[in-house]
Amino acid sequence: MKLGIVGLPNVGKSTLFNAITKAGAESANYPFTTIEPNVGVVDVPDYRLEKLSELNNSKKIVSAYIEFYDIAGLVRGASKGEGLGNKFLANIRESEAIVEVLRCFEDPNVIHVDGEVNPLKDIETINLELIFSDMDMLENIMNRLNKLAKSDKEKKAELELIQRVYKTLEEGKSARVLDLTQEEQKILKGYNLLSTKPIIYVANVSEEEVADDGQSNPYVQQVREFAKTEEAKVVVISAKIEAEISTLEDEEKKDYLEMIGLEKPGLEKLIIASYDLLGLISFITTGEIETRAWTIKKGTKAVDAAGKIHSDISRGFIRAEIISFDELMNYDGSMTKAKEAGKVRLEGKDYIMQDGDITHFRHNV
């Protein structure tokens, strides 16, 4: 998963990104050896992995992970190439989702770029740059389709869809607000429009306001109301607290969170929200060598999940031995007891994988 972090100057974006990089996962576990300076890689928290690792004496744990990209260069006019506009837009285009950091705190020592704290105005500034960029692209597409639509019914339907999207953008609304059929979504996906990308609004609040999840903060309430119009997610954090937490050891972190009244770090909430936003789940493989979480889309079939591990396993798929994590824990984590009770299922190629499925693929190549 690649998520692009955006935000106007002085909203806490850099503080949050620095916290992400400090909390970064160990690169040895992942399929790359170097990490770019503007990329932070973090594990998806999953308590099940540690438990299964203990039960199976696994030599290592490999979590699912998310890549956060610090996308710089946003100024008004980015869609016209102002500042680092072209690079900024290209980086967002490569992201699967957008994390938009919003300032929801007052601080006379930190000047807001517009002279006042107004998260809704910040949202409008960023979203309009994405909308303007999409409109430029759609104008070119409509010019091309106008000719083809005269003799091609499919192209005519595509043109009508593009015109509907363009009209929405003209109204200053992101394309993600449209209620589209699966076929229409498929067509738009091919154009990779910026304003169709799923979005999480990160409300950055003061240290004092984070414990109640921003309930007492009027700026946060404004953001939540706006997010409903886009079916977007809102995560409340204090970037300053996240920066502090990222420097602590696990036990110190736990004590610190208890002291300030938080159950989990804001970064963990952001990761979980990102996973959910993109419709992702994890299935798990476990043994002496490793316990590993594998990321798949909701609705993935067993044969395709097998391909995440290796294409040969998918090609030679016979059956999947599956038990849910919760079911296994009903038998004290003993696979032997679970099998004796008939709780380990044999599933075929078309089985729809569920989050937390502990899986062993039988295959023959």
FENGI-V123137 format. One record per backbone hydrogen bond with DSSP energy under -0.5 kcal/mol. CO is the residue of the C=O (numbers start at 1). NH is the residue of the N-H. If there is no record, write none. Layout:
co=CO nh=NH
co=CO nh=NH
This chain:
co=1 nh=3
co=1 nh=67
co=2 nh=96
co=2 nh=97
co=3 nh=5
co=3 nh=69
co=4 nh=6
co=4 nh=99
co=5 nh=71
co=6 nh=101
co=8 nh=11
co=9 nh=113
co=12 nh=16
co=13 nh=17
co=14 nh=18
co=15 nh=19
co=16 nh=20
co=17 nh=21
co=18 nh=22
co=19 nh=23
co=21 nh=24
co=26 nh=29
co=27 nh=30
co=30 nh=32
co=36 nh=39
co=38 nh=70
co=40 nh=42
co=40 nh=68
co=41 nh=25
co=42 nh=66
co=43 nh=45
co=46 nh=49
co=46 nh=50
co=47 nh=51
co=48 nh=52
co=49 nh=53
co=50 nh=54
co=51 nh=55
co=52 nh=56
co=53 nh=57
co=53 nh=58
co=54 nh=57
co=60 nh=291
co=61 nh=63
co=62 nh=293
co=64 nh=44
co=66 nh=42
co=66 nh=68
co=67 nh=3
co=67 nh=69
co=68 nh=40
co=68 nh=70
co=69 nh=5
co=69 nh=71
co=70 nh=72
co=73 nh=75
co=73 nh=84
co=75 nh=78
co=77 nh=80
co=77 nh=82
co=78 nh=81
co=82 nh=85
co=84 nh=88
co=85 nh=89
co=86 nh=90
co=87 nh=91
co=88 nh=92
co=89 nh=93
co=90 nh=94
co=92 nh=95
co=96 nh=198
co=97 nh=4
co=98 nh=100
co=98 nh=200
co=99 nh=6
co=99 nh=101
co=100 nh=202
co=102 nh=104
co=102 nh=204
co=107 nh=110
co=109 nh=111
co=112 nh=115
co=116 nh=118
co=118 nh=121
co=118 nh=122
co=119 nh=123
co=120 nh=124
co=121 nh=125
co=122 nh=126
co=123 nh=127
co=124 nh=128
co=125 nh=129
co=126 nh=130
co=127 nh=131
co=128 nh=132
co=129 nh=133
co=130 nh=134
co=131 nh=135
co=132 nh=136
co=133 nh=137
co=134 nh=138
co=135 nh=139
co=136 nh=140
co=137 nh=141
co=138 nh=142
co=139 nh=143
co=140 nh=144
co=141 nh=145
co=142 nh=146
co=143 nh=147
co=144 nh=147
co=144 nh=148
co=145 nh=149
co=147 nh=150
co=148 nh=151
co=148 nh=152
co=152 nh=156
co=153 nh=157
co=154 nh=158
co=155 nh=159
co=156 nh=160
co=157 nh=161
co=158 nh=162
co=159 nh=163
co=160 nh=164
co=161 nh=165
co=162 nh=166
co=163 nh=167
co=164 nh=168
co=165 nh=169
co=166 nh=170
co=167 nh=171
co=168 nh=173
co=169 nh=172
co=174 nh=177
co=175 nh=178
co=178 nh=180
co=181 nh=185
co=182 nh=186
co=183 nh=187
co=184 nh=188
co=185 nh=189
co=186 nh=190
co=187 nh=190
co=188 nh=191
co=188 nh=192
co=188 nh=193
co=189 nh=192
co=193 nh=196
co=194 nh=197
co=195 nh=176
co=198 nh=98
co=199 nh=233
co=200 nh=100
co=200 nh=202
co=201 nh=203
co=201 nh=235
co=202 nh=102
co=202 nh=204
co=203 nh=205
co=203 nh=237
co=204 nh=104
co=206 nh=209
co=206 nh=210
co=209 nh=214
co=210 nh=213
co=212 nh=215
co=214 nh=217
co=216 nh=218
co=217 nh=221
co=218 nh=222
co=219 nh=223
co=220 nh=224
co=221 nh=225
co=222 nh=226
co=223 nh=227
co=224 nh=228
co=225 nh=229
co=226 nh=229
co=226 nh=230
co=227 nh=230
co=227 nh=231
co=227 nh=232
co=228 nh=231
co=233 nh=201
co=235 nh=203
co=235 nh=237
co=237 nh=205
co=237 nh=239
co=238 nh=242
co=239 nh=243
co=240 nh=244
co=241 nh=245
co=242 nh=246
co=244 nh=247
co=245 nh=248
co=249 nh=253
co=250 nh=254
co=251 nh=255
co=252 nh=256
co=253 nh=257
co=254 nh=258
co=255 nh=259
co=256 nh=260
co=257 nh=261
co=257 nh=262
co=258 nh=261
co=265 nh=269
co=266 nh=270
co=267 nh=271
co=268 nh=272
co=269 nh=273
co=270 nh=274
co=271 nh=275
co=272 nh=276
co=273 nh=277
co=274 nh=278
co=275 nh=280
co=276 nh=279
co=279 nh=298
co=281 nh=296
co=282 nh=356
co=283 nh=294
co=284 nh=359
co=285 nh=292
co=288 nh=59
co=289 nh=60
co=290 nh=287
co=291 nh=62
co=292 nh=285
co=294 nh=283
co=296 nh=281
co=297 nh=300
co=300 nh=353
co=301 nh=305
co=302 nh=306
co=303 nh=307
co=304 nh=308
co=305 nh=308
co=305 nh=309
co=306 nh=309
co=306 nh=310
co=310 nh=313
co=310 nh=314
co=311 nh=315
co=312 nh=316
co=314 nh=317
co=316 nh=364
co=319 nh=362
co=320 nh=322
co=320 nh=347
co=321 nh=360
co=322 nh=345
co=323 nh=358
co=324 nh=328
co=325 nh=329
co=326 nh=330
co=327 nh=330
co=328 nh=331
co=328 nh=333
co=329 nh=332
co=331 nh=334
co=333 nh=335
co=334 nh=338
co=335 nh=339
co=336 nh=340
co=337 nh=341
co=338 nh=343
co=338 nh=344
co=339 nh=342
co=343 nh=345
co=345 nh=322
co=345 nh=347
co=347 nh=320
co=348 nh=351
co=349 nh=303
co=351 nh=302
co=351 nh=353
co=353 nh=299
co=354 nh=357
co=356 nh=325
co=357 nh=284
co=357 nh=359
co=358 nh=323
co=360 nh=321
co=360 nh=362
co=361 nh=363
co=362 nh=318
co=362 nh=319
